Amino acid sequence: MKEQSLGRLFLGKWNTMTLVAVAVGAALFGTLMVFGSIPIFANTYLTSAMIIPVIVGGLFGAVPAFATMLIGNFVADLIGGWGFWFDWSVGNGVLGLFIGALPLYGARIDEGIFTVKHAIIYAVCCVVGNAVAFGLVTPVMTAIFYAADLEITFLQAFAGGIANTAVLVIIGIPLLFLFANRYKKRSNLKEEE
Amino acid sequence: MNNRLLINYTPGTTPIHRLNGATKVMGFIVVTVYIIMTFDARIMLPMFLLCTAGVISMRPNWKPILLIMGFMFIMAGVIGSMMIILIRPSSGLTHVGGETVIVRWTDHFFISRELLWYVGAMYFKRLCSLSTAILFILAITPSELAAGFNKIGMPYKICTVLSLAFRTIPDIARDYIDIKNSLMMRGVELDSRKVGLVARLKQTVFILSPLIMTSFGRIGTIANAMDLRGFSKLKRRSWYSEREPTRADWIARGIIVLVAIFVIYYIVFVRVLNPPPFSYWSPWGYW
């Protein structure tokens, strides 16, 4: 495994491969958001789309995950047609930055490296990311855009954050193990004595 | 699945459809800022009427639009308003400026005229932003969107990502249907009415993992094909759906510039230099 600087892992390599990955990720995110989500509360959905930035992050870095989330939200708004809720889109983007940070703490999905330790850090990242995104970014932006009371936007965002965390942890961790295993089998190399 | 998308892949024939992609994007950005900047129903109303007229002039398929409107009404209009009324009935005082109580049950639960205005105005603002979005979505096609964003100065790599994303959606839809059919053939119950929430979450893993695998498996092929054709070698690129602006475009752009000047004036003089005491305007003369 090549040593890469933290900044590089964070930004990702912006070549054609990454651009295509962001595009495909955004398309997947958009479709899943529109057709694969279960509404549970005002402006809040239990959606499997949240997993996509995690995978993009694991393969390409945190900023590509952020881009996937942001563009994916835009795509979802365009094909679903329920209007543009920039307060939620930006919140989602920030969340993408956190949950896509997998390579920063050494989980390399494309090399088959994802252990229990990484799973625990990932879960913590999910909680922290949701807290920052929906406890801070989205409520403040909603308050600015609609002059809503922080209390109420917090409550709504809180429900969204809980739903996201649940999906990210309950579906995300098994999927990450599955993918890491899949990639491990593909890179069939063993260290020699 | 494709016929449930609101955005069109093929351009329509009405006057708004025939505008240039760049004009549509410019218009959308200005109108969005317009709606976000103001809390004054008198200023939002003309834009709402304009957008509604635009939507009607495009003769859209009304069924999905009405569905979205209804959904929005329940989510933001009913549930959102109820939350405000139950949790913070004093919002009328803080955001509109007065408290003329209509009904009072207890000290904490009451409805004032201003509270109703606040709730209604906030819903109206959301409705305005929805109608502008619907107008934009109905008017534009994905490739026009990418070309338009590039025209107004966004780097073309981002625009390519956008158009590539839309190009991928039909592929994903096809893969999704294939995966779903093969799962049903193996006896997995996918009817959402017959399985509970936890079981549905579990099924999602069954559908998601092959879907992600096939979609991400294509990335290498697409990227290689793009690299071989010299993608990202030059500073700019041309677009298939890029057209010379027509006379209608110049007229529309003139109107957009006028609106943009008004927006800048409003933000500078009304929101920044001389902010009103309460965020929402109301007809009872608090500001």
Contacts between the chains, C-beta under 8 A, distances in Angstrom:
chain1	res1	chain2	res2	distance
A	14	B	157	8.0
A	15	B	223	7.7
A	15	B	232	8.0
A	16	B	223	4.5
A	16	B	226	5.1
A	16	B	227	5.1
A	16	B	231	5.7
A	16	B	232	6.1
A	17	B	219	6.5
A	17	B	220	7.1
A	17	B	223	4.3
A	19	B	157	5.9
A	19	B	160	6.8
A	19	B	161	5.5
A	19	B	164	7.8
A	19	B	223	7.7
A	19	B	232	7.8
A	20	B	164	6.6
A	20	B	219	5.0
A	20	B	222	4.8
A	20	B	223	4.5
A	20	B	226	6.9
A	21	B	216	7.2
A	21	B	219	5.1
A	22	B	161	5.3
A	23	B	160	7.6
A	23	B	161	4.5
A	23	B	162	7.6
A	23	B	164	3.7
A	23	B	165	4.5
A	23	B	168	6.4
A	24	B	164	7.7
A	24	B	165	7.4
A	24	B	168	5.4
A	24	B	215	5.3
A	24	B	216	6.6
A	24	B	218	6.9
A	24	B	219	5.8
A	24	B	222	7.7
A	26	B	161	7.0
A	26	B	162	7.9
A	26	B	165	4.3
A	27	B	164	7.9
A	27	B	165	4.2
A	27	B	166	7.1
A	27	B	167	8.0
A	27	B	168	3.9
A	27	B	169	5.1
A	27	B	172	5.8
A	27	B	215	7.8
A	28	B	168	7.8
A	28	B	172	6.0
A	28	B	211	7.2
A	28	B	212	7.0
A	28	B	215	5.7
A	30	B	165	7.0
A	30	B	169	7.0
A	31	B	1	7.9
A	31	B	169	5.9
A	31	B	172	5.2
A	31	B	173	6.8
A	31	B	176	7.3
A	32	B	208	8.0
A	35	B	1	6.6
A	35	B	4	7.7
A	35	B	176	8.0
A	36	B	204	7.2
A	38	B	197	7.4
A	38	B	200	7.3
A	39	B	75	7.5
A	41	B	79	7.7
A	42	B	75	5.1
A	42	B	76	6.8
A	42	B	79	4.3
A	42	B	80	5.2
A	42	B	83	7.0
A	43	B	75	6.2
A	43	B	76	7.3
A	43	B	80	7.7
A	46	B	197	7.8
A	46	B	201	7.8
A	48	B	204	4.6
A	48	B	208	5.8
A	51	B	208	6.2
A	51	B	212	7.6
A	52	B	212	7.3
A	55	B	212	5.9
A	55	B	216	7.0
A	59	B	216	7.4
A	67	B	161	7.6
A	71	B	158	7.9
A	71	B	161	6.2
A	71	B	162	6.4
A	71	B	165	6.4
A	72	B	165	7.7
A	74	B	162	7.6
A	75	B	162	7.8
A	75	B	165	5.3
A	75	B	166	7.0
A	75	B	169	7.7
A	77	B	133	6.9
A	77	B	137	8.0
A	78	B	6	7.5
A	78	B	7	5.0
A	78	B	137	5.5
A	78	B	142	7.9
A	78	B	145	7.7
A	79	B	5	4.6
A	79	B	6	6.2
A	79	B	7	5.4
A	79	B	169	6.9
A	80	B	6	6.7
A	80	B	68	7.7
A	81	B	6	3.3
A	81	B	7	7.4
A	81	B	64	6.7
A	81	B	65	7.2
A	81	B	68	5.5
A	81	B	133	7.1
A	81	B	134	6.0
A	81	B	137	5.1
A	82	B	68	5.2
A	82	B	71	7.1
A	82	B	72	6.6
A	82	B	130	7.0
A	82	B	133	7.7
A	83	B	68	8.0
A	83	B	72	7.4
A	83	B	126	7.5
A	83	B	129	5.5
A	83	B	130	3.8
A	83	B	132	7.9
A	83	B	133	4.0
A	83	B	134	7.2
A	84	B	32	6.9
A	84	B	129	6.8
A	84	B	133	5.1
A	86	B	36	7.9
A	145	B	36	5.5
A	146	B	122	5.5
A	146	B	125	6.1
A	146	B	126	7.2
A	147	B	39	5.8
A	147	B	95	5.5
A	147	B	122	7.4
A	147	B	279	3.7
A	147	B	280	6.4
A	148	B	84	7.7
A	148	B	122	6.7
A	149	B	84	7.2
A	149	B	87	7.9
A	149	B	88	5.1
A	149	B	91	5.9
A	149	B	94	7.6
A	151	B	87	6.2
A	151	B	88	6.2
A	152	B	83	5.5
A	152	B	84	5.8
A	152	B	87	5.8
A	152	B	88	6.3
A	155	B	83	6.9
A	155	B	87	7.2
A	156	B	80	7.8
A	156	B	83	7.5
A	167	B	201	7.4
A	170	B	201	6.1
A	171	B	201	6.3
A	171	B	204	5.9
A	171	B	205	5.6
A	171	B	208	7.2
A	174	B	205	6.0
A	175	B	205	6.2
A	175	B	208	6.6
A	175	B	209	6.1
A	175	B	212	7.7
A	178	B	209	5.8
A	179	B	209	7.6
A	179	B	212	7.7
A	179	B	213	8.0
A	182	B	213	7.4
